[in-house]
Amino acid sequence: MEYSLTVRLAAEFIGTAVLLIFGNGAVANVELAKTKGHHAGWLNIAMGYGFGVMIPVLMFGAVSGAHINPAMTLAQAINGLFPWELVVPYIIAQLLGAAVGQLVVFITYYPHYRDTEDPDAIFASFCTTDASNSRLNYFLNELSGIGILVFCALCCLTLPWGVKNPADASIVVGFIVWGLVASMGGPTGPGLNPARDLMPRLLHYVLPISHKGSSYWHQAWIPVVAPIMGAVIGVFVYKTLFA
């Protein structure tokens, strides 16, 4: 079934919002003061992001492709797998969805933001930074992480078994994200998605949150540029070997 552009953009908007609600919501639950999940641990966060990708792909994979990530959209267009005329509308929908999803997290956890005095805990529930304070490490982790994610996801979704069983493939994509966050997420978060980092960072900057500290704009280009470059490489490898 062919869906209208409006419906496809709505799917990207809602899907990206769901990703932020599940993913950054899990971080807020773990990091913010006096929540029921305070100090629940990294596996709780990894699971949140895994489901945050799995659910939109199950919901909208057949509608819009469920890119829910500007890096995925750009990488597919650069490699000739997605029409360029849809790139800007898709990215706008993704950016707006990320902003709305982060606002839902903020509203849901507002009392806990008010009670949290640790600026790093507050920042973590919005966007990413490098745990070792190394921009090079930040860049390399974001680049390699998204490259692995994109390559694995495309293989699962487009090779014969995935095409025959799209729901199964979508679930596997969620487990890929879960595994990546659990295994490679320690250094940076990770972001792996320009919309997931840029729009929450902007909200972190403008929202009136006590004790929030810096928004680290001097390194904000890294989780935007690195995922795009990594995704282009991941799609290129997939296209060269299997497309």
C-alpha positions, 0 to 999 in steps of 0.5 A: 500500500502506498501512503501519502507524503503527509501520512509518511511524515506523520509516521516519522514525526510520531516514530521519532517522538516515541524513540525519545520518550522511551529512550530519554525517558529511561535515562531520566528514570535512572538519573533523576532524583527520587524517581522509582527507577533511580539508579536502576542501571545501564541495562534499563537505559539500553532496554529503553532505547531498544524498545524506543527503536523497535516500537516505531519500526513495528508501527511504521516500517511499512508506512515511511520506512521508519527512518526516525533518524536524519542520518539514516535518511541522508545516508540512504539518499547519498547512496541512491536508496532514497529520493532526495526530494523527500530528505528535507521533509523527512528530516524536519518531521524527525527534528520536530518529533524529537523535540516533542518527545523530549518535551513529554519526558520533561513534563513527565519528570518535571518534579524530579528535574526540580529535585535534582541538583546534579547537572550531569544527571540532568544533562544525560536525560537530554543529550550526550557527551563523552565520558572521557572528555575526548572529542576524538573518542566522542566522534569515533564512537558515534561514527562506528556505532551508527555504522554498525547499527545501519548496516545490521538494520538494513541487512535484517529488514531487506534481506529475504528473511526480513522481507518475508517476516517484517515484524520479526526483522523489526524486533531484531532491529530493536535488539540490535539497538539494545545490544549496541547501547549495552556494549558500546554506549558507555563512552558517549551515551550513545546518540547515533542520531542527530535529531535525538541529540540536537533537539534535546540539547536545544531544549536543555538550553532554553528550558528553565531547569535549576542546576542544569549547567552547560549545554556543551554547545562547543561539542554539539557538532559531533553527535550530528556530523559523526552519525551522518558520516557513519551512516553513509559508510554503513549504507555503502557497505550494505549496498556494495555487498547485499543490495 
